[in-house]
Amino acid sequence: LTSGPQILVGSSMGGWLMFLVALERPERIAGLLGTGTAVDAFVNLFRSLSDEVKEDVARKGTLHYATQSSDTGYFTLSYSFLQDAEKHSILQKPIPVRCPVRMLHGLDDASVPWHRPVQVAEQLESSDVSVILRTQGGHVLRDGESLKQIVAIVYELIRSITGKIGRA
């Protein structure tokens, strides 16, 4: 699909997935930008449940997770998804990602706590990591100022990697 170095951009669970891709194909990844990065979010959710609720989820095969990020007010997560998520947990040890990483996060995010990208940053082996906290903004950063900031960060990553692109 692509060739050469890539900058991956991921939002929410996509932010978790971009880290998994960077771990799997480090030679292809030149930089990462995550917004509302939900690394290990479902793992932490499942771990926080009581044993009784975990047994109920295992028996029924699903968990209804209340969220403001869905039009229905909840996500339905399968038990097999939660088990698979556990296999892809990355916050328990150093994260061997060495490319530049930027994480943008809204302080009003009700889905992923603002300290999650800080946790991720602390685990990363990269020496070029920035966590940017927006005082205005929730989980989905789609307002005009957030989008301008996302574009500016992508340009900054491109410049730092190639040194060849000017600001649009």
N, C-alpha and C positions, 0 to 999 in steps of 0.2 A: 504493500500500500504506500509506504513512504521510504525515503532513503535519507541517509545523513542524520545528524543529531536532531533531536526533537525536544521541544518544550511542551510539557504536559500541563494542562489546566483542568482541575477537578473541583467540583462543588459537592459538599456534603459527603455522601458515600463515594462519589466520584473522586474526592480527595483521598480517601483511603485506597481506592483502586489505583490511583496514579502512583502512590507509594509502592504498592505491590508490583506494578509494572516496572518501576525504577529498580526494585530489588531483583526482578527477574531478568531485565535487559539493561543493566547499567551502562554498557558501552554505547547504547542508542540514546540515552537521556542526557540532555544538556542543561535542563533546568526544570523546576516544578513551581507551579502556582496553585495553591489551594485556597478555596473560600468556604467558610463554615465547615472546615475539614473534620469529618466524622470518623477519624481513625479509631478502630476498636469500639465504636459506639454500641453496636448490637451485642458485642461480647460483654461489655460492661453492664448493659441493660440486663442480659440474661443472668449474669453472675449476681446481680443485686436482688434478684427475685428470691422469695422464700423457697425452701425445699418443696413445700406443698404446691406452690404455683408451678415450679419447674416440673414436678411430677404430672400435674394437670396438663401442661403444655406437651409433654412427651406422650401422654395418653391421647389427647385430642389431635395432636399433630400441628397445632397452630397457636400463635400468640397474637392477640389484638393489642397493638401498641398505640396509645393515645398520642397524637401529635398535631400541631398546628400546621405542619407542612403538607397536609393532605386535605383535599376537598371534603373527604368523608369524615375527617377528624381522627382517623386512625390508619395505621398500616397493619396488614395481616402478614405476619412473618411465619414461615413454616419452621417446624422443629428441625428439619434437615438443613435449612438455611442457617439457623442459629448454631448447629453443630459444625457446619462448614466454616462459618465466621470464626469460630474458636480456633480452627486450624490456621487461620490467616491473621491472627492477632500479632501485632508487631511492637506493642509498647512495653513488653516484659523484659526487653534487653536492648542494648545499643542497636540503632538502625543504621546499617552500612550503606547509606545513601550519601554520596560525596559531592554531588552537583549543587549549584546554587538553588536555594529553596526560599520561596516567599509564601507566607500564609496571611490572608486577610480575614478578619473575623469581626462580626458585629457584637458589641457588648449586650445588645438586647436579644441575642439569639436564645430562644427558648428550647431549641432542640439539641444543641451541642454547647456545653459550657465554654466560656471564653478561655478558660485555662487549658483546654484540650490542645490547642496549637502550641501553647507554651510547653506542655508535657512532651509533645512530639519534638519540638525544637531541642529540648534537653537531651533527647535520646539520639538525635541525628549525629552522624559522624562528620557531616559537612561543616566546614569552617565558615561558610557563607550562607547564613540563615537569618531571615528577618520575620518577625511576627508583628503585624500591623493590626491594632485594635481600633475599630471605628466606634466612636461614641454614639453615632446614630446608625442603626442598621440591625436587622435581625438575622435570621438564618439564611435567607435568600437575599443576596445583595444585588438588587436589580434597579435601584434608583439611579438617577443620572450621575450623581457624584461618585457613587460606588463603581459604576461602569467606567467612568473616566479614570478612576484610580486603578482598576483592573487593567485597562489598556496601557496606562502609564507603566505599570509594573511589568507587563509583557515586553514593552519596548525596552525598559531598563534591563531585563534579563537578556534580550537579544543583543543589546549593546555590550553588555558585560561579557557575553559569550563570543561575539564576532567583532565587536568594535567597529562595525561597518554601517550601522543603520542610524539615520537621523530621526529626530522626533517629528511625527506627523502633525 
